[in-house]
C-alpha cells in the first residue's frame, strides 16, 4: 500500500512536491531535451481537485461539535477538551482522523500514557499531572500491524509505529528516526543512530491489550491492506495534471503564432526552432522567386477539444469524489444532482459511524488507563441529507409557516437545519429575544403566540 499512500501524500503536499518528482508524475516526451522538459515541468499548472473533494467530504460530520453522551464521567469530559495534551479538543482531533482515514483508507488512534518511574503511586502520577492522551497515527507510520480474534472481536496484538523527532543539536537541530513497538504487557522504543538501530527505552504495559483503535473507510484486504476510497480519484488527479500540462503547452504555441517567410533563404548556421517568437523560413523552390510573409497557427477546433477534455476530467473527478454536481447551464437535471448528493451522503454517513465506533473504542482504552472501565457514547452528526440553503425546502418551510401549519419554533429549527441560521443557535433563546423586542408586558398568550 505504500506506493499508493505515497501518491496521496504527494498530491496533498501540492505542486511543489509533485514537480519535484519529475518524470514520476509528468513523463518526458520522446526526444524531448533536458532543458525543454525542465521548462515544461516548471510551467505545468496544478488544480487541487483531489484536495477540494477530500476537504468537502471530511468536513461533513463536523458541522456540529462532537459531543459525549450524558453518562460520560466528569474526568472523561475534561480530557475531551484537551484530548491529545496539545490543546486539541475532541472535535478538532477527530476531524484530522477522519480526513486521514478518507485519504488513505485507514488511520489509527493510540491511547498513550506518560512513562513514570518504577513503583510510582497514584499520588505520584497525580502530582506529575500524568494522564492518558490520544495520538494520531497515520497509515504510513504503521510499519507492521498484527491482529487476532478474541471472543469474537478483533484486537491488536502487535504494532510497530514509525516516529520522527526533532532534537536540538548545538545551535541547530537534527531529525531522529524512531520505531515504537507495542505488545500486550510491554513497549519498546528503538532509535536509529550511526551504528544502526538501538533500544533506547522500554517499559511495562499495564493494559491487557494494545491501546490502538483502528479506523477504516476503504475496502479491507487485511489488517493493513486497504484500498483507499478515493484511490481512483488520486489517479485522475495525476491525469488532470498531465492534461493541464499539455493544454498549457498547446496554448503557449497557439497563442503566439509563428511567422513564416516563404521563398526566403534561412541562415544555415542556426537550426530550425519551433515555438513563439520564432521565424520559420521556406527557401525558394525552382524558378518561383516570389516571397511572402504569413503566420502559421493551429486550428481553433483543436484548442476547443483540448479545453473540453480537461473540463470533462474535472467533472468526472467531482462525480467520482462523490461531490454534488455543480449547477451549470448544461443538461444537468435536478434528479442527477440528487442522486450524486445521495451517493456522497450515504458513504460519508457510513464513515462517520465508523469514526464514532473508533472514538468509543479509544475511550475504552482511556478508561482502562484510569482503571475505571467505563462505556462512553460519542455523538457525531450524521445528518448529511441536508443541502445547505436548498431553495425547495426553504420555500416549503416559509409557506408552511405562513399558513400556520408549523410553529415558529419549528420554522426556526428548519432554518437552522438548512444553514440559514447558525448551527449553535438556541431556538428558545431566540424566541425569548423576539419577545423582549415587543413593547409592553408579555402575558401567557403572547408567549404562546410567539412560539406557535
C-alpha positions, 0 to 999 in steps of 0.5 A, a space after each residue: 500500500 505504500 506506493 499508493 499512500 505515497 501518491 496521496 501524500 504527494 498530491 496533498 503536499 501540492 505542486 511543489 512536491 509533485 514537480 519535484 518528482 519529475 518524470 514520476 508524475 509528468 513523463 518526458 516526451 520522446 526526444 524531448 531535451 533536458 532543458 525543454 522538459 525542465 521548462 515544461 515541468 516548471 510551467 505545468 499548472 496544478 488544480 487541487 481537485 483531489 484536495 477540494 473533494 477530500 476537504 468537502 467530504 471530511 468536513 461533513 460530520 463536523 458541522 456540529 461539535 462532537 459531543 459525549 453522551 450524558 453518562 460520560 464521567 466528569 474526568 472523561 469530559 475534561 480530557 475531551 477538551 484537551 484530548 491529545 495534551 496539545 490543546 486539541 479538543 475532541 472535535 478538532 482531533 477527530 476531524 484530522 482522523 477522519 480526513 486521514 482515514 478518507 485519504 488513505 483508507 485507514 488511520 489509527 488512534 493510540 491511547 498513550 500514557 506518560 512513562 513514570 518511574 518504577 513503583 510510582 503511586 497514584 499520588 505520584 502520577 497525580 502530582 506529575 499531572 500524568 494522564 492518558 492522551 490520544 495520538 494520531 497515527 497515520 497509515 504510513 507510520 504503521 510499519 507492521 500491524 498484527 491482529 487476532 480474534 478474541 471472543 469474537 472481536 478483533 484486537 491488536 496484538 502487535 504494532 510497530 509505529 514509525 516516529 520522527 523527532 526533532 532534537 536540538 543539536 548545538 545551535 541547530 537541530 537534527 531529525 531522529 528516526 524512531 520505531 515504537 513497538 507495542 505488545 500486550 504487557 510491554 513497549 519498546 522504543 528503538 532509535 536509529 543512530 550511526 551504528 544502526 538501530 538501538 533500544 533506547 527505552 522500554 517499559 511495562 504495559 499495564 493494559 491487557 491489550 494494545 491501546 490502538 483503535 483502528 479506523 477504516 473507510 476503504 475496502 479491507 484486504 487485511 489488517 493493513 491492506 486497504 484500498 483507499 476510497 478515493 484511490 481512483 480519484 488520486 489517479 485522475 488527479 495525476 491525469 488532470 495534471 498531465 492534461 493541464 500540462 499539455 493544454 498549457 503547452 498547446 496554448 503557449 504555441 497557439 497563442 503566439 503564432 509563428 511567422 513564416 517567410 516563404 521563398 526566403 533563404 534561412 541562415 544555415 548556421 542556426 537550426 530550425 526552432 519551433 515555438 513563439 517568437 520564432 521565424 520559420 523560413 521556406 527557401 525558394 523552390 525552382 524558378 518561383 522567386 516570389 516571397 511572402 510573409 504569413 503566420 502559421 497557427 493551429 486550428 481553433 477546433 483543436 484548442 476547443 477539444 483540448 479545453 473540453 477534455 480537461 473540463 470533462 476530467 474535472 467533472 468526472 473527478 467531482 462525480 467520482 469524489 462523490 461531490 454534488 454536481 455543480 449547477 451549470 447551464 448544461 443538461 444537468 437535471 435536478 434528479 442527477 444532482 440528487 442522486 450524486 448528493 445521495 451517493 456522497 451522503 450515504 458513504 460519508 454517513 457510513 464513515 462517520 459511524 465508523 469514526 464514532 465506533 473508533 472514538 468509543 473504542 479509544 475511550 475504552 482504552 482511556 478508561 482502562 488507563 484510569 482503571 475505571 472501565 467505563 462505556 462512553 457514547 460519542 455523538 457525531 452528526 450524521 445528518 448529511 441529507 441536508 443541502 445547505 440553503 436548498 431553495 425547495 425546502 426553504 420555500 416549503 418551510 416559509 409557506 408552511 409557516 405562513 399558513 400556520 401549519 408549523 410553529 415558529 419554533 419549528 420554522 426556526 429549527 428548519 432554518 437552522 437545519 438548512 444553514 440559514 441560521 447558525 448551527 449553535 443557535 438556541 431556538 428558545 433563546 431566540 424566541 425569548 429575544 423576539 419577545 423582549 423586542 415587543 413593547 409592553 408586558 408579555 402575558 401567557 398568550 403572547 408567549 404562546 403566540 410567539 412560539 406557535 
